């Protein structure tokens, strides 16, 4: 019986269509099991989380190697039928040529999209200057185009995450990244409605990705009304899982108590889900 699973080209085509209208959530799993569970809930696309993956391997965020990241992308793309957007940090290189090589490797994994950040990892100088950041984005665009051009490129302005919460600078950087070939723009750290609306208006008609990684009074209906095209949660789902694990483990270690297991997911439910999921994928 022929496989009904979508091809890489199918996934990429679907992903581009999702960015043309409406507003969708692109949650961030950190391993195969969490990815398949999210697919089972009916989400239309997924994104990796650099932090969630790093923690699962005993590393801090931004502490994994490019080889680790690329191997993870291959695994995640193979895990589900959904398009996968790669949280590709800052491209695992400072210079444009290095970014281009990293992007080539990411595209070969079959991801439907990938993001490139403008952060340096240097606390004293946390952002690449705009000219360098634009050159890096152009290099990413060139690598994607050389590979066929169907992988969606996301340009990220990290200003609000690195202690430079300047809306004007954020907008200027996002516009420059759009000019350099980014298909979708992303400024993690925005929380206020007026900030979100200002960015959406400034970069139109390019789609905007909003990060909601904390408790928020904004609903999906509110976010869609602001003109946001897609919503991701970064490492928040992974942090939620770690939160339950850490609280329960500390109760055992510090108080000798086991009542933290009251909130644990039932093993029967997990087994039933993954048993059915394997049958669907067969």
Residue pairs with C-beta under 8 A, 6 or more apart in sequence:
5 81
5 281
6 14
6 81
8 77
8 110
8 112
9 150
11 81
11 82
11 83
11 84
11 110
11 112
12 83
12 112
12 113
12 150
12 151
12 152
13 150
14 44
14 45
14 83
14 112
15 45
15 83
15 85
15 112
15 113
15 152
16 150
16 152
16 183
18 24
18 44
18 45
18 83
18 230
19 152
19 183
19 184
19 207
19 229
19 230
22 224
22 229
23 220
23 223
23 224
23 228
23 229
23 230
23 231
24 44
24 45
24 229
24 230
24 231
25 43
25 220
25 230
25 231
25 232
25 233
26 43
26 44
26 45
26 46
26 47
26 85
26 209
26 230
26 231
26 232
27 38
27 43
27 46
27 47
27 232
27 233
27 237
28 46
28 47
28 48
28 49
28 52
28 87
28 232
28 233
28 234
28 235
28 236
28 237
28 238
29 35
29 37
29 38
29 46
29 48
29 49
29 52
29 76
29 237
30 48
30 49
30 52
30 53
30 55
30 56
30 235
30 237
30 238
31 53
31 56
32 75
32 76
32 79
33 274
34 237
34 238
34 241
35 46
35 76
35 79
35 80
35 82
36 79
36 80
36 274
36 277
37 273
38 46
38 80
39 46
39 80
39 81
39 82
40 273
40 277
43 82
44 82
44 83
45 82
45 83
45 84
45 85
45 112
46 76
46 80
46 82
46 83
46 84
46 85
47 84
47 85
47 86
47 87
47 113
47 232
48 72
48 73
48 76
48 84
48 85
48 86
48 87
49 87
49 234
49 235
49 237
49 238
50 61
50 62
50 64
50 69
50 87
50 88
50 89
50 235
51 61
51 234
51 235
51 238
51 239
52 235
52 237
52 238
52 239
53 64
53 69
53 72
54 60
54 61
54 62
54 63
54 64
55 61
55 235
55 238
55 242
56 238
57 64
57 68
61 235
62 89
62 121
65 92
66 92
66 102
66 105
69 86
69 88
69 89
69 92
69 106
70 105
70 106
70 109
73 84
73 86
73 106
73 109
73 110
73 111
74 109
74 110
76 84
77 84
77 109
77 110
77 111
78 110
83 112
83 113
84 110
84 111
84 112
84 113
85 111
85 112
85 113
85 114
85 115
85 152
85 154
85 232
86 106
86 109
86 111
86 113
86 114
86 115
87 115
87 234
88 102
88 103
88 106
88 114
88 115
88 116
89 117
90 99
90 116
90 117
90 118
90 119
90 120
90 121
90 136
91 98
91 99
91 102
91 103
91 116
91 117
91 136
91 140
92 98
92 99
92 102
93 99
93 101
93 102
94 120
94 128
95 136
96 135
96 136
96 138
96 139
97 139
99 116
99 136
99 139
99 140
99 143
100 139
100 140
100 142
100 143
101 143
103 114
103 116
103 139
103 140
103 143
103 144
104 143
104 146
104 147
106 114
106 151
107 114
107 143
107 144
107 147
107 151
108 147
111 151
112 151
112 152
113 151
113 152
113 153
113 154
113 183
113 184
114 140
114 151
114 152
114 153
114 154
115 153
115 154
115 155
115 156
115 186
116 136
116 137
116 140
116 153
116 154
116 155
116 156
117 156
117 158
118 127
118 128
118 133
118 136
118 155
118 156
118 157
118 158
118 173
118 177
119 126
119 127
119 128
119 158
119 161
119 162
120 126
120 127
120 128
126 158
126 162
126 163
126 164
127 133
127 158
127 159
127 162
127 164
128 136
130 172
130 173
130 176
133 173
133 176
133 177
134 176
134 177
134 179
134 180
137 153
137 155
137 176
137 177
137 180
137 181
137 182
138 180
138 181
140 153
140 181
141 153
141 180
141 181
141 182
142 181
144 151
144 153
152 183
152 184
153 181
153 182
153 183
153 184
154 182
154 183
154 184
154 185
154 186
154 209
155 174
155 177
155 178
155 180
155 182
155 184
155 185
155 186
156 177
156 185
156 186
156 187
156 188
157 169
157 170
157 173
157 174
157 177
157 185
157 186
157 187
158 187
158 188
158 189
159 165
159 166
159 169
159 170
159 173
159 187
159 189
160 170
160 187
160 188
160 189
160 190
161 188
161 189
165 189
167 195
167 198
167 199
170 187
170 190
170 199
171 198
171 199
171 202
171 203
174 185
174 187
174 199
174 202
174 203
175 202
175 203
177 185
178 185
178 203
178 206
182 206
183 206
183 207
184 206
184 207
184 208
184 209
184 229
184 230
185 199
185 203
185 206
185 207
185 208
185 209
186 208
186 209
186 211
187 199
187 208
188 211
188 213
188 234
189 211
190 196
190 199
190 210
190 211
191 214
191 216
193 218
193 222
193 226
196 208
196 210
196 223
196 226
196 228
197 226
197 227
199 208
200 208
200 226
200 227
200 228
201 227
204 227
207 229
207 230
208 227
208 228
208 229
208 230
209 228
209 229
209 230
209 231
209 232
210 223
210 228
210 230
210 231
210 232
211 231
211 232
211 233
211 234
212 218
212 223
212 231
212 232
212 233
212 236
213 233
213 234
213 235
213 236
213 239
214 236
220 231
223 231
244 260
244 263
244 264
247 260
248 260
248 261
248 263
248 264
249 260
251 257
251 258
251 259
251 260
252 258
252 260
